[in-house]
Amino acid sequence: MPLTNSGWEMQITRKSQQTRSAGKTRVRTVGTYQIFHDGVAQTGSAMSGTVAESQGPGDNGKAGNKRRVEAGSYPISTQDGTKYKTFGYKDSEAPNVVPKPGIELNNTGKRSEILIHPGQGFLASVGCINPCTSLNSGSVTIDYAPSRKRVIAIIEDLKTFVGSDFPTKNGKKIPRAQIVIEGEP
């Protein structure tokens, strides 16, 4: 799916799948992300990086399938869950403290609660997207604190870009903003 070059867009380009075999074999999808404002790539450490997702192939047709979402364009909203929130997340870098920061992808077919949220360890996701620094191999883990900082920076960038139209409550659509996911490795 190409970018529209209009509004706030987070482009995710899937590159590969990684495996870790330590007792139980685990698989994750690894790609890159870049934030755009009206088609202009944004600079700064959290405006681009690596993402981790569940294994493929992408599947939006069945709830609870433990797969990544299909490649495509997704409008987004503020998240209003018990574990993740856009407004009201806890100010803590401890990975066990909830709620954590997050935003939700919409129009994901039969899937629900597909989020961008902090990762930890090999993967902290069932269909969700975990921004992080780099994952050169399946033996590399996601460090929670830097992942959390990236998610917060993405939320703050969204708020700044959307301005007074940004929702003031959780569970509301964010105007002029979408996630564009490409690739099915």
N, CA and C atoms as an extended XYZ file, in Angstrom:
555
Properties=species:S:1:pos:R:3:atomname:S:1:resname:S:1:resid:I:1 pbc="F F F"
N         0.850       -1.179        0.000 N   MET     1
C         0.000        0.000        0.000 CA  MET     1
C         0.897        1.244        0.000 C   MET     1
N         0.716        2.094       -0.955 N   PRO     2
C         1.542        3.307       -0.981 CA  PRO     2
C         1.028        4.347        0.008 C   PRO     2
N         1.926        5.234        0.400 N   LEU     3
C         1.538        6.369        1.235 CA  LEU     3
C         0.624        7.287        0.437 C   LEU     3
N        -0.217        8.025        1.132 N   THR     4
C        -1.069        9.008        0.462 CA  THR     4
C        -0.370       10.358        0.367 C   THR     4
N         0.709       10.539        1.166 N   ASN     5
C         1.427       11.816        1.263 CA  ASN     5
C         0.527       12.938        1.755 C   ASN     5
N        -0.464       12.560        2.544 N   SER     6
C        -1.396       13.519        3.117 CA  SER     6
C        -1.647       13.147        4.572 C   SER     6
N        -1.514       14.114        5.456 N   GLY     7
C        -1.748       13.856        6.868 CA  GLY     7
C        -0.547       13.198        7.543 C   GLY     7
N        -0.805       12.591        8.709 N   TRP     8
C         0.214       11.894        9.493 CA  TRP     8
C         0.175       10.435        9.081 C   TRP     8
N         1.325        9.895        8.675 N   GLU     9
C         1.395        8.502        8.277 CA  GLU     9
C         2.609        7.831        8.903 C   GLU     9
N         2.394        6.622        9.387 N   MET    10
C         3.479        5.774        9.859 CA  MET    10
C         3.580        4.629        8.864 C   MET    10
N         4.691        4.585        8.146 N   GLN    11
C         4.912        3.536        7.158 CA  GLN    11
C         5.731        2.421        7.801 C   GLN    11
N         5.202        1.210        7.733 N   ILE    12
C         5.899        0.025        8.237 CA  ILE    12
C         6.218       -0.852        7.029 C   ILE    12
N         7.492       -1.165        6.870 N   THR    13
C         7.928       -2.020        5.772 CA  THR    13
C         8.501       -3.296        6.373 C   THR    13
N         7.804       -4.385        6.183 N   ARG    14
C         8.240       -5.673        6.717 CA  ARG    14
C         9.397       -6.196        5.886 C   ARG    14
N        10.427       -6.706        6.584 N   LYS    15
C        11.638       -7.162        5.898 CA  LYS    15
C        11.836       -8.671        5.963 C   LYS    15
N        11.642       -9.259        7.158 N   SER    16
C        11.973      -10.677        7.317 CA  SER    16
C        11.285      -11.248        8.552 C   SER    16
N        11.411      -12.552        8.701 N   GLN    17
C        10.992      -13.209        9.928 CA  GLN    17
C        12.237      -13.748       10.611 C   GLN    17
N        12.232      -13.684       11.941 N   GLN    18
C        13.348      -14.193       12.738 CA  GLN    18
C        12.831      -15.299       13.646 C   GLN    18
N        13.703      -16.252       13.916 N   THR    19
C        13.354      -17.390       14.759 CA  THR    19
C        14.293      -17.453       15.948 C   THR    19
N        13.735      -17.853       17.071 N   ARG    20
C        14.536      -18.129       18.257 CA  ARG    20
C        14.161      -19.519       18.736 C   ARG    20
N        15.162      -20.358       18.905 N   SER    21
C        14.930      -21.714       19.381 CA  SER    21
C        15.632      -21.902       20.713 C   SER    21
N        14.955      -21.553       21.762 N   ALA    22
C        15.457      -21.769       23.121 CA  ALA    22
C        14.359      -22.544       23.837 C   ALA    22
N        14.395      -23.857       23.699 N   GLY    23
C        13.308      -24.675       24.215 CA  GLY    23
C        12.179      -24.694       23.202 C   GLY    23
N        11.296      -23.705       23.251 N   LYS    24
C        10.172      -23.577       22.337 CA  LYS    24
C        10.560      -22.626       21.203 C   LYS    24
N        10.365      -23.015       19.965 N   THR    25
C        10.688      -22.166       18.822 CA  THR    25
C         9.677      -21.025       18.730 C   THR    25
N        10.200      -19.818       18.609 N   ARG    26
C         9.363      -18.622       18.475 CA  ARG    26
C         9.738      -17.904       17.188 C   ARG    26
N         8.755      -17.241       16.562 N   VAL    27
C         8.969      -16.525       15.307 CA  VAL    27
C         8.385      -15.129       15.439 C   VAL    27
N         9.123      -14.147       14.898 N   ARG    28
C         8.617      -12.779       14.844 CA  ARG    28
C         8.922      -12.194       13.472 C   ARG    28
N         8.132      -11.205       13.097 N   THR    29
C         8.352      -10.458       11.865 CA  THR    29
C         9.072       -9.174       12.232 C   THR    29
N        10.092       -8.817       11.475 N   VAL    30
C        10.874       -7.615       11.729 CA  VAL    30
C        10.825       -6.717       10.499 C   VAL    30
N        10.666       -5.436       10.761 N   GLY    31
C        10.637       -4.461        9.678 CA  GLY    31
C        11.124       -3.111       10.165 C   GLY    31
N        10.915       -2.115        9.344 N   THR    32
C        11.294       -0.750        9.694 CA  THR    32
C        10.056        0.129        9.698 C   THR    32
N        10.159        1.277       10.389 N   TYR    33
C         9.081        2.257       10.346 CA  TYR    33
C         9.656        3.645       10.128 C   TYR    33
N         8.822        4.500        9.548 N   GLN    34
C         9.166        5.901        9.321 CA  GLN    34
C         7.883        6.711        9.469 C   GLN    34
N         7.968        7.835       10.189 N   ILE    35
C         6.840        8.751       10.347 CA  ILE    35
C         6.926        9.824        9.266 C   ILE    35
N         5.768       10.136        8.648 N   PHE    36
C         5.678       11.170        7.614 CA  PHE    36
C         4.624       12.202        8.000 C   PHE    36
N         4.892       13.456        7.689 N   HIS    37
C         3.917       14.540        7.799 CA  HIS    37
C         3.682       15.061        6.389 C   HIS    37
N         2.489       14.860        5.862 N   ASP    38
C         2.156       15.295        4.499 CA  ASP    38
C         3.227       14.867        3.499 C   ASP    38
N         3.700       13.629        3.625 N   GLY    39
C         4.661       13.070        2.694 CA  GLY    39
C         6.118       13.359        2.990 C   GLY    39
N         6.407       14.137        4.032 N   VAL    40
C         7.790       14.488        4.380 CA  VAL    40
C         8.246       13.610        5.544 C   VAL    40
N         9.325       12.839        5.315 N   ALA    41
C         9.871       11.987        6.370 CA  ALA    41
C        10.356       12.844        7.520 C   ALA    41
N         9.979       12.458        8.725 N   GLN    42
C        10.376       13.196        9.926 CA  GLN    42
C        11.698       12.657       10.460 C   GLN    42
N        12.480       13.558       11.030 N   THR    43
C        13.768       13.169       11.591 CA  THR    43
C        13.659       13.095       13.108 C   THR    43
N        14.656       12.525       13.722 N   GLY    44
C        14.649       12.339       15.171 CA  GLY    44
C        14.697       10.861       15.472 C   GLY    44
N        15.255       10.525       16.613 N   SER    45
C        15.522        9.118       16.929 CA  SER    45
C        14.277        8.250       16.984 C   SER    45
N        13.137        8.792       17.366 N   ALA    46
C        11.936        7.964       17.476 CA  ALA    46
C        11.042        8.051       16.245 C   ALA    46
N        11.408        8.857       15.266 N   MET    47
C        10.575        9.016       14.079 CA  MET    47
C        10.833        7.934       13.035 C   MET    47
N        11.836        7.112       13.283 N   SER    48
C        12.090        5.952       12.442 CA  SER    48
C        12.787        4.905       13.298 C   SER    48
N        12.737        3.680       12.856 N   GLY    49
C        13.389        2.615       13.610 CA  GLY    49
C        12.925        1.261       13.139 C   GLY    49
N        12.955        0.317       14.056 N   THR    50
C        12.608       -1.073       13.796 CA  THR    50
C        11.280       -1.389       14.469 C   THR    50
N        10.540       -2.322       13.897 N   VAL    51
C         9.327       -2.834       14.538 CA  VAL    51
C         9.368       -4.354       14.559 C   VAL    51
N         8.726       -4.916       15.564 N   ALA    52
C         8.551       -6.367       15.662 CA  ALA    52
C         7.052       -6.649       15.706 C   ALA    52
N         6.667       -7.725       15.032 N   GLU    53
C         5.273       -8.165       14.997 CA  GLU    53
C         5.243       -9.686       15.133 C   GLU    53
N         4.038      -10.220       15.259 N   SER    54
C         3.861      -11.669       15.256 CA  SER    54
C         4.273      -12.246       13.916 C   SER    54
N         4.357      -13.560       13.862 N   GLN    55
C         4.728      -14.242       12.617 CA  GLN    55
C         3.637      -14.081       11.568 C   GLN    55
N         4.002      -14.338       10.343 N   GLY    56
C         3.076      -14.257        9.230 CA  GLY    56
C         2.519      -15.615        8.888 C   GLY    56
N         1.695      -15.648        7.894 N   PRO    57
C         1.295      -14.529        7.053 CA  PRO    57
C         0.276      -13.641        7.748 C   PRO    57
N         0.096      -12.424        7.199 N   GLY    58
C        -0.914      -11.519        7.740 CA  GLY    58
C        -2.303      -12.104        7.557 C   GLY    58
N        -3.162      -11.914        8.572 N   ASP    59
C        -4.502      -12.498        8.508 CA  ASP    59
C        -5.455      -11.656        9.347 C   ASP    59
N        -6.421      -11.019        8.699 N   ASN    60
C        -7.456      -10.252        9.398 CA  ASN    60
C        -8.790      -10.983        9.419 C   ASN    60
N        -8.839      -12.193        8.876 N   GLY    61
C       -10.099      -12.909        8.716 CA  GLY    61
C       -10.570      -13.697        9.915 C   GLY    61
N        -9.685      -13.949       10.868 N   LYS    62
C       -10.067      -14.776       12.014 CA  LYS    62
C        -9.556      -14.128       13.295 C   LYS    62
N       -10.432      -13.929       14.247 N   ALA    63
C       -10.050      -13.369       15.552 CA  ALA    63
C        -9.176      -14.369       16.296 C   ALA    63
N        -8.216      -13.851       17.067 N   GLY    64
C        -7.391      -14.694       17.924 CA  GLY    64
C        -6.452      -15.629       17.196 C   GLY    64
N        -6.032      -15.293       15.986 N   ASN    65
C        -5.209      -16.210       15.207 CA  ASN    65
C        -3.709      -16.114       15.500 C   ASN    65
N        -3.301      -15.183       16.334 N   LYS    66
C        -1.900      -15.016       16.745 CA  LYS    66
C        -0.964      -14.707       15.578 C   LYS    66
N        -1.494      -14.151       14.514 N   ARG    67
C        -0.709      -13.751       13.342 CA  ARG    67
C        -0.628      -12.232       13.288 C   ARG    67
N         0.256      -11.722       12.437 N   ARG    68
C         0.312      -10.286       12.211 CA  ARG    68
C        -0.900       -9.871       11.376 C   ARG    68
N        -1.201       -8.568       11.377 N   VAL    69
C        -2.289       -8.075       10.540 CA  VAL    69
C        -1.838       -8.084        9.083 C   VAL    69
N        -2.794       -8.059        8.190 N   GLU    70
C        -2.496       -8.026        6.766 CA  GLU    70
C        -1.844       -6.700        6.393 C   GLU    70
N        -1.031       -6.724        5.340 N   ALA    71
C        -0.513       -5.476        4.790 CA  ALA    71
C        -1.701       -4.638        4.353 C   ALA    71
N        -1.603       -3.312        4.548 N   GLY    72
C        -2.698       -2.429        4.167 CA  GLY    72
C        -2.602       -1.106        4.894 C   GLY    72
N        -3.631       -0.274        4.712 N   SER    73
C        -3.707        1.033        5.367 CA  SER    73
C        -4.771        0.972        6.453 C   SER    73
N        -4.432        1.496        7.622 N   TYR    74
C        -5.323        1.430        8.767 CA  TYR    74
C        -5.476        2.789        9.424 C   TYR    74
N        -6.721        3.299        9.551 N   PRO    75
C        -6.919        4.483       10.375 CA  PRO    75
C        -6.609        4.113       11.826 C   PRO    75
N        -6.359        5.093       12.650 N   ILE    76
C        -5.994        4.809       14.037 CA  ILE    76
C        -6.857        5.602       15.008 C   ILE    76
N        -6.854        5.138       16.251 N   SER    77
C        -7.603        5.813       17.304 CA  SER    77
C        -6.805        5.774       18.603 C   SER    77
N        -7.244        6.616       19.534 N   THR    78
C        -6.664        6.553       20.869 CA  THR    78
C        -7.126        5.240       21.496 C   THR    78
N        -6.277        4.635       22.288 N   GLN    79
C        -6.547        3.321       22.880 CA  GLN    79
C        -7.155        3.468       24.262 C   GLN    79
N        -8.193        2.678       24.529 N   ASP    80
C        -8.889        2.731       25.813 CA  ASP    80
C        -9.019        1.336       26.411 C   ASP    80
N        -7.890        0.674       26.620 N   GLY    81
C        -7.917       -0.658       27.208 CA  GLY    81
C        -7.493       -0.637       28.664 C   GLY    81
N        -7.393       -1.806       29.255 N   THR    82
C        -6.940       -1.908       30.640 CA  THR    82
C        -5.416       -2.014       30.713 C   THR    82
N        -4.787       -2.600       29.673 N   LYS    83
C        -3.336       -2.751       29.670 CA  LYS    83
C        -2.625       -1.626       28.931 C   LYS    83
N        -3.315       -0.992       27.955 N   TYR    84
C        -2.714        0.070       27.147 CA  TYR    84
C        -3.709        1.204       26.985 C   TYR    84
N        -3.192        2.436       27.051 N   LYS    85
C        -4.014        3.640       26.889 CA  LYS    85
C        -3.187        4.723       26.203 C   LYS    85
N        -3.879        5.589       25.477 N   THR    86
C        -3.209        6.762       24.913 CA  THR    86
C        -3.157        7.864       25.960 C   THR    86
N        -4.250        8.070       26.668 N   PHE    87
C        -4.298        9.011       27.793 CA  PHE    87
C        -4.409        8.196       29.077 C   PHE    87
N        -3.600        8.530       30.068 N   GLY    88
C        -3.719        7.870       31.364 CA  GLY    88
C        -2.817        6.677       31.567 C   GLY    88
N        -1.818        6.491       30.710 N   TYR    89
C        -0.865        5.400       30.969 CA  TYR    89
C         0.025        5.802       32.143 C   TYR    89
N         0.554        4.813       32.836 N   LYS    90
C         1.385        5.056       34.024 CA  LYS    90
C         2.752        5.605       33.632 C   LYS    90
N         3.259        6.495       34.443 N   ASP    91
C         4.581        7.092       34.224 CA  ASP    91
C         5.628        6.202       34.886 C   ASP    91
N         5.869        5.060       34.264 N   SER    92
C         6.805        4.087       34.819 CA  SER    92
C         7.491        3.339       33.687 C   SER    92
N         8.794        3.133       33.835 N   GLU    93
C         9.534        2.337       32.857 CA  GLU    93
C         9.618        0.871       33.267 C   GLU    93
N         8.925        0.487       34.331 N   ALA    94
C         8.879       -0.915       34.755 CA  ALA    94
C         7.933       -1.674       33.824 C   ALA    94
N         8.386       -2.740       33.192 N   PRO    95
C         7.560       -3.425       32.204 CA  PRO    95
C         6.304       -4.087       32.753 C   PRO    95
N         6.209       -4.273       34.060 N   ASN    96
C         5.026       -4.925       34.628 CA  ASN    96
C         3.952       -3.937       35.077 C   ASN    96
N         4.199       -2.625       34.959 N   VAL    97
C         3.237       -1.606       35.398 CA  VAL    97
C         2.281       -1.295       34.244 C   VAL    97
N         0.971       -1.361       34.528 N   VAL    98
C        -0.048       -1.047       33.529 CA  VAL    98
C        -0.974        0.040       34.065 C   VAL    98
N        -1.603        0.792       33.184 N   PRO    99
C        -1.557        0.681       31.736 CA  PRO    99
C        -0.300        1.318       31.142 C   PRO    99
N         0.091        0.770       29.998 N   LYS   100
C         1.246        1.235       29.229 CA  LYS   100
C         0.731        2.095       28.064 C   LYS   100
N         1.621        2.877       27.425 N   PRO   101
C         1.166        3.708       26.303 CA  PRO   101
C         0.872        2.880       25.050 C   PRO   101
N        -0.127        3.324       24.283 N   GLY   102
C        -0.450        2.639       23.039 CA  GLY   102
C        -1.462        3.393       22.213 C   GLY   102
N        -1.520        3.052       20.925 N   ILE   103
C        -2.558        3.540       20.018 CA  ILE   103
C        -3.103        2.339       19.253 C   ILE   103
N        -4.338        2.458       18.765 N   GLU   104
C        -5.018        1.312       18.165 CA  GLU   104
C        -5.209        1.464       16.662 C   GLU   104
N        -4.980        0.381       15.932 N   LEU   105
C        -5.302        0.324       14.509 CA  LEU   105
C        -6.773       -0.049       14.380 C   LEU   105
N        -7.464        0.595       13.447 N   ASN   106
C        -8.884        0.321       13.207 CA  ASN   106
C        -9.061       -0.368       11.864 C   ASN   106
N       -10.267       -0.866       11.623 N   ASN   107
C       -10.622       -1.532       10.366 CA  ASN   107
C        -9.711       -2.730       10.098 C   ASN   107
N        -9.502       -3.539       11.133 N   THR   108
C        -8.625       -4.707       11.039 CA  THR   108
C        -9.420       -6.007       10.849 C   THR   108
N       -10.551       -5.917       10.183 N   GLY   109
C       -11.362       -7.102        9.914 CA  GLY   109
C       -11.916       -7.698       11.185 C   GLY   109
N       -11.769       -8.996       11.342 N   LYS   110
C       -12.292       -9.683       12.526 CA  LYS   110
C       -11.344       -9.564       13.713 C   LYS   110
N       -10.223       -8.913       13.503 N   ARG   111
C        -9.242       -8.709       14.575 CA  ARG   111
C        -9.633       -7.480       15.384 C   ARG   111
N        -9.291       -7.476       16.657 N   SER   112
C        -9.527       -6.302       17.506 CA  SER   112
C        -8.331       -6.108       18.424 C   SER   112
N        -8.250       -4.912       18.974 N   GLU   113
C        -7.158       -4.571       19.896 CA  GLU   113
C        -5.797       -4.784       19.245 C   GLU   113
N        -5.655       -4.419       17.975 N   ILE   114
C        -4.356       -4.439       17.302 CA  ILE   114
C        -3.727       -3.080       17.578 C   ILE   114
N        -2.622       -3.082       18.299 N   LEU   115
C        -2.047       -1.847       18.834 CA  LEU   115
C        -0.611       -1.627       18.399 C   LEU   115
N        -0.194       -0.383       18.519 N   ILE   116
C         1.229       -0.044       18.558 CA  ILE   116
C         1.506        0.186       20.030 C   ILE   116
N         2.391       -0.627       20.612 N   HIS   117
C         2.691       -0.517       22.038 CA  HIS   117
C         4.120       -0.982       22.299 C   HIS   117
N         4.668       -0.681       23.485 N   PRO   118
C         6.047       -1.078       23.787 CA  PRO   118
C         6.226       -2.594       23.765 C   PRO   118
N         7.397       -3.000       23.311 N   GLY   119
C         7.756       -4.401       23.310 CA  GLY   119
C         8.714       -4.723       24.441 C   GLY   119
N         8.932       -6.016       24.630 N   GLN   120
C         9.839       -6.493       25.673 CA  GLN   120
C        10.235       -7.925       25.344 C   GLN   120
N        11.506       -8.236       25.542 N   GLY   121
C        11.975       -9.591       25.292 CA  GLY   121
C        12.003       -9.906       23.803 C   GLY   121
N        11.677      -11.132       23.449 N   PHE   122
C        11.669      -11.522       22.036 CA  PHE   122
C        10.546      -10.812       21.286 C   PHE   122
N         9.352      -10.743       21.906 N   LEU   123
C         8.189      -10.120       21.299 CA  LEU   123
C         7.112       -9.975       22.369 C   LEU   123
N         6.496       -8.810       22.452 N   ALA   124
C         5.397       -8.598       23.394 CA  ALA   124
C         4.148       -8.289       22.581 C   ALA   124
N         3.730       -9.251       21.771 N   SER   125
C         2.689       -8.946       20.807 CA  SER   125
C         1.942      -10.185       20.383 C   SER   125
N         0.646      -10.044       20.240 N   VAL   126
C        -0.173      -11.034       19.548 CA  VAL   126
C        -0.925      -10.237       18.487 C   VAL   126
N        -0.265      -10.026       17.355 N   GLY   127
C        -0.859       -9.245       16.282 CA  GLY   127
C        -0.518       -7.774       16.343 C   GLY   127
N         0.061       -7.311       17.445 N   CYS   128
C         0.379       -5.899       17.618 CA  CYS   128
C         1.759       -5.554       17.047 C   CYS   128
N         2.121       -4.283       17.155 N   ILE   129
C         3.366       -3.776       16.585 CA  ILE   129
C         4.188       -3.145       17.701 C   ILE   129
N         5.438       -3.595       17.850 N   ASN   130
C         6.335       -3.113       18.900 CA  ASN   130
C         7.490       -2.312       18.294 C   ASN   130
N         7.475       -0.973       18.385 N   PRO   131
C         8.627       -0.183       17.918 CA  PRO   131
C         9.843       -0.407       18.816 C   PRO   131
N        11.018       -0.415       18.204 N   CYS   132
C        12.253       -0.602       18.971 CA  CYS   132
C        13.434       -0.058       18.169 C   CYS   132
N        14.651       -0.285       18.667 N   THR   133
C        15.832        0.257       17.997 CA  THR   133
C        16.286       -0.631       16.853 C   THR   133
N        16.848       -1.786       17.128 N   SER   134
C        17.264       -2.689       16.051 CA  SER   134
C        17.200       -4.130       16.541 C   SER   134
N        16.928       -5.016       15.600 N   LEU   135
C        16.851       -6.447       15.887 CA  LEU   135
C        17.615       -7.160       14.786 C   LEU   135
N        18.912       -7.300       14.976 N   ASN   136
C        19.770       -7.873       13.939 CA  ASN   136
C        19.636       -9.379       13.780 C   ASN   136
N        19.122      -10.055       14.808 N   SER   137
C        18.935      -11.503       14.739 CA  SER   137
C        17.886      -11.923       15.761 C   SER   137
N        17.469      -13.169       15.683 N   GLY   138
C        16.487      -13.691       16.621 CA  GLY   138
C        16.980      -13.777       18.053 C   GLY   138
N        18.291      -13.659       18.255 N   SER   139
C        18.823      -13.707       19.622 CA  SER   139
C        18.759      -12.350       20.323 C   SER   139
N        18.484      -11.286       19.574 N   VAL   140
C        18.419       -9.939       20.144 CA  VAL   140
C        17.032       -9.717       20.754 C   VAL   140
N        17.002       -9.163       21.963 N   THR   141
C        15.726       -8.890       22.632 CA  THR   141
C        15.364       -7.410       22.536 C   THR   141
N        14.094       -7.135       22.715 N   ILE   142
C        13.580       -5.766       22.745 CA  ILE   142
C        13.707       -5.257       24.169 C   ILE   142
N        14.368       -4.113       24.325 N   ASP   143
C        14.512       -3.476       25.632 CA  ASP   143
C        13.272       -2.605       25.874 C   ASP   143
N        12.532       -2.863       26.959 N   TYR   144
C        11.254       -2.204       27.210 CA  TYR   144
C        11.361       -0.678       27.292 C   TYR   144
N        12.280       -0.143       28.076 N   ALA   145
C        12.323        1.315       28.295 CA  ALA   145
C        12.507        2.097       26.998 C   ALA   145
N        13.458        1.766       26.124 N   PRO   146
C        13.564        2.507       24.860 CA  PRO   146
C        12.351        2.299       23.943 C   PRO   146
N        11.757        1.111       23.971 N   SER   147
C        10.564        0.869       23.169 CA  SER   147
C         9.416        1.752       23.657 C   SER   147
N         9.263        1.852       24.964 N   ARG   148
C         8.235        2.703       25.558 CA  ARG   148
C         8.446        4.164       25.154 C   ARG   148
N         9.691        4.627       25.204 N   LYS   149
C         9.991        6.015       24.817 CA  LYS   149
C         9.605        6.267       23.365 C   LYS   149
N         9.819        5.299       22.492 N   ARG   150
C         9.446        5.447       21.085 CA  ARG   150
C         7.929        5.568       20.935 C   ARG   150
N         7.182        4.730       21.642 N   VAL   151
C         5.725        4.784       21.555 CA  VAL   151
C         5.225        6.142       22.044 C   VAL   151
N         5.752        6.622       23.149 N   ILE   152
C         5.344        7.929       23.670 CA  ILE   152
C         5.701        9.036       22.676 C   ILE   152
N         6.883        8.973       22.075 N   ALA   153
C         7.287        9.988       21.090 CA  ALA   153
C         6.351        9.961       19.874 C   ALA   153
N         5.924        8.771       19.459 N   ILE   154
C         4.987        8.656       18.337 CA  ILE   154
C         3.657        9.293       18.712 C   ILE   154
N         3.147        9.010       19.911 N   ILE   155
C         1.895        9.611       20.380 CA  ILE   155
C         2.027       11.128       20.439 C   ILE   155
N         3.117       11.626       20.993 N   GLU   156
C         3.306       13.078       21.113 CA  GLU   156
C         3.426       13.744       19.746 C   GLU   156
N         4.093       13.069       18.798 N   ASP   157
C         4.191       13.609       17.445 CA  ASP   157
C         2.804       13.680       16.801 C   ASP   157
N         2.015       12.651       16.999 N   LEU   158
C         0.632       12.650       16.506 CA  LEU   158
C        -0.156       13.826       17.076 C   LEU   158
N        -0.065       14.019       18.388 N   LYS   159
C        -0.782       15.116       19.044 CA  LYS   159
C        -0.374       16.461       18.458 C   LYS   159
N         0.919       16.658       18.270 N   THR   160
C         1.418       17.920       17.733 CA  THR   160
C         0.938       18.125       16.294 C   THR   160
N         1.043       17.084       15.471 N   PHE   161
C         0.647       17.206       14.071 CA  PHE   161
C        -0.850       17.474       13.931 C   PHE   161
N        -1.683       16.705       14.629 N   VAL   162
C        -3.134       16.832       14.504 CA  VAL   162
C        -3.630       18.096       15.206 C   VAL   162
N        -2.922       18.548       16.223 N   GLY   163
C        -3.261       19.797       16.909 CA  GLY   163
C        -4.585       19.731       17.645 C   GLY   163
N        -5.387       20.778       17.526 N   SER   164
C        -6.630       20.877       18.294 CA  SER   164
C        -7.669       19.833       17.885 C   SER   164
N        -7.477       19.160       16.764 N   ASP   165
C        -8.393       18.092       16.344 CA  ASP   165
C        -8.063       16.747       16.989 C   ASP   165
N        -6.930       16.679       17.715 N   PHE   166
C        -6.584       15.416       18.370 CA  PHE   166
C        -7.617       15.134       19.459 C   PHE   166
N        -8.125       13.901       19.541 N   PRO   167
C        -9.132       13.584       20.558 CA  PRO   167
C        -8.637       13.914       21.971 C   PRO   167
N        -9.565       14.202       22.838 N   THR   168
C        -9.214       14.498       24.236 CA  THR   168
C        -9.521       13.320       25.153 C   THR   168
N       -10.039       12.227       24.570 N   LYS   169
C       -10.373       11.039       25.351 CA  LYS   169
C        -9.881        9.795       24.618 C   LYS   169
N        -9.771        8.716       25.372 N   ASN   170
C        -9.423        7.422       24.789 CA  ASN   170
C       -10.619        6.831       24.044 C   ASN   170
N       -10.310        5.979       23.066 N   GLY   171
C       -11.359        5.314       22.311 CA  GLY   171
C       -11.934        6.142       21.178 C   GLY   171
N       -11.222        7.179       20.734 N   LYS   172
C       -11.712        8.070       19.682 CA  LYS   172
C       -10.795        8.037       18.463 C   LYS   172
N       -11.389        8.141       17.280 N   LYS   173
C       -10.630        8.146       16.027 CA  LYS   173
C        -9.726        9.379       15.978 C   LYS   173
N        -8.506        9.175       15.482 N   ILE   174
C        -7.555       10.270       15.308 CA  ILE   174
C        -7.668       10.720       13.847 C   ILE   174
N        -8.087       11.959       13.611 N   PRO   175
C        -8.264       12.407       12.226 CA  PRO   175
C        -6.928       12.611       11.510 C   PRO   175
N        -6.978       12.446       10.189 N   ARG   176
C        -5.822       12.710        9.326 CA  ARG   176
C        -4.595       11.895        9.712 C   ARG   176
N        -4.811       10.646       10.161 N   ALA   177
C        -3.688        9.804       10.596 CA  ALA   177
C        -3.946        8.358       10.222 C   ALA   177
N        -2.901        7.682        9.755 N   GLN   178
C        -3.024        6.268        9.418 CA  GLN   178
C        -1.685        5.546        9.512 C   GLN   178
N        -1.790        4.220        9.608 N   ILE   179
C        -0.640        3.324        9.571 CA  ILE   179
C        -0.684        2.619        8.222 C   ILE   179
N         0.422        2.622        7.491 N   VAL   180
C         0.513        1.953        6.194 CA  VAL   180
C         1.525        0.824        6.337 C   VAL   180
N         1.071       -0.418        6.177 N   ILE   181
C         1.934       -1.589        6.348 CA  ILE   181
C         2.153       -2.249        4.982 C   ILE   181
N         3.437       -2.476        4.674 N   GLU   182
C         3.815       -3.081        3.389 CA  GLU   182
C         4.623       -4.351        3.618 C   GLU   182
N         4.429       -5.331        2.764 N   GLY   183
C         5.255       -6.526        2.783 CA  GLY   183
C         4.616       -7.708        3.480 C   GLY   183
N         4.922       -8.875        2.964 N   GLU   184
C         4.469      -10.150        3.552 CA  GLU   184
C         5.608      -11.163        3.466 C   GLU   184
N         6.700      -10.931        4.211 N   PRO   185
C         7.829      -11.871        4.109 CA  PRO   185
C         7.481      -13.252        4.659 C   PRO   185
